[in-house]
Amino acid sequence: MKKWLFLVLAIGCEVTGSVSMKAAVESPGFYALATLGYVGAFVCLFVSLRNGMSLGVGYGIWGAAGVAATAVMSMLIFGEPITLLMGVGLVAVMLGVLLVEVGSQLDRRGGVDQSGADDGRTPGSIRSTPTATDATR
């Protein structure tokens, strides 16, 4: 639970940093808030990973949610449009992250081996050199 809390905090800090950077164009004092936002985002993401969040899932959710939330906040605060094509792109990114999360959950629960390996290797593992088992096949 703690890993998810810190991931949400990381997303909030990242969005704060991004929106503050845009605001700093007109009011340079926002650069300080942008810096704090980005530093806070990386610290919170680190704590989330440290508490067991997998990198692929955590970084994917952080990135996708950050992009989507920043686009929405930019629309609300700065009046920037979200076009239909942009909306479709945001939904595609979020669906991609959802697939990564579902795949991660299935892997943790002993999901189906889709690698085709019958030699005891971990699904998706990479070997750069042949093994003795390979030579006997």
N, C-alpha and C positions, 0 to 999 in steps of 0.2 A: 504493500500500500504506500509506503514511504517513497518508493521509487517513482510511482505515478504522481504523487504530490509534487516532487521536485521536478518532474518532467513538465507538469503544468506550469510551475513557477518559471522554468526555463523558457517556455513558450511565451509567457507574459512578459518576461524581461526582454526577450528578443524583439517582440512586437513594440514594446516601449522604446527600445533602442532605435529601431527602424523608423518609427513615426517621429521620434525626436530628431533624427538626422534630417528628415524632410523639413521639420519645423525650424531647424537651425539655419536653413538657407535664408530665412527672413529674420530670425532672431538667434544670433550666434550663441547665446547663453544655453540653448538647448543641446549644444555639443557635449556639455558635462553630463546631462541626463542620458544622451545617446551612449556615451562611454560607460556610464554606470549600468545601463541596460544591457549592453553587450557583455560586459564583465560578469554581471549577475547571471546572464543566460548561460555562459560557459561554466560558471561555478555550479549552478543548479543542475546542468546537464551532467557534469562530472559526478555530483552527489547521487544523481539518479542512477548512473552507470555503476557507481560504487556500491549501491544498494541492490544490485542484481538485474538492472534493466540491460537487455542485450543491445549491443551497439547498433545493429541493423534496424531493429524496431525503434529504439529510442531516438536515434538520429533521423530516421525516416519520419516518424510522427512529429518530432520537433520541427523539421524542415517544412513538411507539408502544412501542418497547422499554423506555423509561423507565416508562411506565404499567404495562406487563405485569410488569416486574421489581419495581417498587414494590409491586404487588399481591401478588406471590409472597413478597417479603421481609416484608411486613406480616402475611401469613398465618403465616410461619415464626417471626417474632420476637414479634409481638404477639397471635397467635392470631386474627386477623381472618379471617372466612370469605370464600371465593370461591364465590359461588353459581353455579348452572348458567347463569343469565342473564348474570351477570358474565363467566363463562368464554366464553360465546358472543360477548359484546361484545368481549372482548379478542382473540379469534380474528378477528373481523370487522375490527377495527382493524389487526391485523397483516396480514391479507390485502389490505386497502386499500393499505397501505404497500408490500407486495410488488408490487401492480399498478403503483404509481407507479414503482418501481425497474425493473420489466420495461419499462414504457413509455419510461423514460429510456434504457435500454440500446438499445431498438429505434430511438429517435430518433438516438442517437449513431452507430448503424450504418447510417443511411439507410433507416429503416423506411418503410412505406407511408404516402403522403400521404393523410390522412383529412380534410383540410380542404375538398376539392372545388375548391380554387383552381387555375385554369389560367393565371393571369396572372403567374407567377413569384414570388408572395409566399411568404414563409416560412410553413409550416403553422402555424396558430394565431396568426398575427400579427393585430394589430388596427389598423385605420385609422379615424381619427375624421372625416376629410374625404375626399370623392371625389377621384380623380385624373383626369388627362387620359384615361387608358385607360378609366376608367369612363364618361366622357362619350361615347366613340365606340361604346359597346356598345348 
